[in-house]
Every structure is written in structure tokens, then in C-alpha cells.
Amino acid sequence: MLQFRYNPTICEAQSKVFIVLSGLAPRPANEDLRAQTVVKTGLVDAPNPDLFQIYCDLAKDITGFETASFSLYDGEMKCSIAEAGSDDFVPGTKSERSEWNVCSYVLLDTEPLIMPDMCQDPVWKVHPNLAGLEVGPAYAGFPVINGENFALGTLCMLNPSGPMALSDEQVMQVKKITRSIAHMLDLQIQQKELTSQRMLEACSHFQKADPRLGLGDFKMYVSLCSEMRIPEESAAGLINVGLAETDESGEVVMSEAGRKLQFDMNLQQKAVKRIKMDGGEAESLLDEMFAEIE
């Protein structure tokens, strides 16, 4: 992704409220809370590109730009999560949110930063990276704003080979994509919080089952809930209190009491719905894809 040097004019065009740090891209006024929310997603240190790849593919197909990338921004760094159109992309790559990084400026506004020809843009045309070019690349950066109105990341498209304009319809469709990404981020945070709460509740139920049970027994019990095979000697504690037993083949299985506890602990396995979509179907299926969350 192209990077550009900080210019106060950019900040004035993008937002009336921001924080300027020397040598770095300006920060949104709600930077502390915004960055904390990004960290809560867990994706900065453990990116999951599979969750977001489809959105980059859709944005690339809809706009016709050569690349589309989704990134998150914590307090210091830009973290690349997913990208379409690049052969050497590495998920989780981090770079400083410096004054040269144009995508960082997209966080400052609720509307996208769109430049059909960067050489014709009144702010960026003087950048050294564009020196000598009569025709510049096209750039389109869309903020990803969650339910708390925090710009957690960006969906940015670049067309290095030349100018590229976006129609109002294309802009509207990419905005739909960013809303869907934001929804996924909110779900990611909620899922982490729910998982932590459920595990605490599960531990509480397990401890009440029998005071002799310890952490090792809990690990073995969760393994049984996940239908994993465990050695009989490792399950001795569970067998002694009646939560597990051995079947005719000598395999350790959950007892009736163990299955009841599993229900009380809300550790039942659930089916997961999977959706497969080809990038070429993007425009015809976009509205249908987002219908359930709008």
C-alpha cells in the first residue's frame, strides 16, 4: 500500500477533531477507547484472515481495483488482516502508523477517502512517490466503523496501473461490505467475552460436582465433551466421582451424570453453518449475503 507524508491540510479535509503526533499519522480524538476496542477483538496478535478474505475479494470484484486490503489499527501499529490481489501478502504484518501511511488518515472520517487519480488530488499530488508521473494510481479507503462508532480499521483499494473512478452504486456496495466487517468485529468481541463468561460458569459448575476434582480433571472432562479419546488412567478422577466410565471396548466415555453436567455447563456441541461464495458472484449475491445483518 502506498504511503504518504503527513500534511495538515489532509487533517482539515478529513476531520475537524483529531490528535496530531510528531512523525506519526494523526489519531482520532477517541483514540484510547478505539485502540482498546481493537485489542479486544484478539485479531491484532492472532489474525484470522479466513474470516475476512471474502470481503476483500468482494471489494476487489465490485470496484475493479487491483488490490483490496483490510487492516486493523491498535495504538501504535497498522495490522494487515486480509488482502486480495497480492501474491506476497502475509497476514498479521505490522507497520507503524506513520505520517506516510495514507490508510491511517481514513480512520479520521466516517466517509471514504477516494482519489480516482492521485496525481490530480490537491493534497497528495506533491508527494515524492508520485514525482514524474503524469497519470497516478487510484486509491479508495473506507473506514470500518463498529456499533460503538469507533473506526477500528480500514478497507482500502489501490489501482497502481492507473486512474479508476467509482460510481455511487459501487461506493454504496463497498460501504455495505465495511458494515459487514464491522459487524464481524463486534461479534468477535462478544464471542470472546461470552466464551470467558461461559468458561467461568462451567468451572463453577464443575467444582460444585465434587470438591475432589481439580484442574487436571477439568481438562480431561472438557476433552470428553469434545469427543476426544483420553487414557483410562488420566480419567481416573472423573471415573471415581461417576462423571465418566469405560465401555465394553475399554474406552473412556461420558456417564449419564457426566452428560447431565455437560448440559448444565452449556458445553454441548453445536452445528456451524458454512457458506461458500465465488468471487465472480459478488455483485448478484451481495445484497442477499448481508440481508440477515442489516
Disulfide bonds with the S-S distance in Angstrom:
none
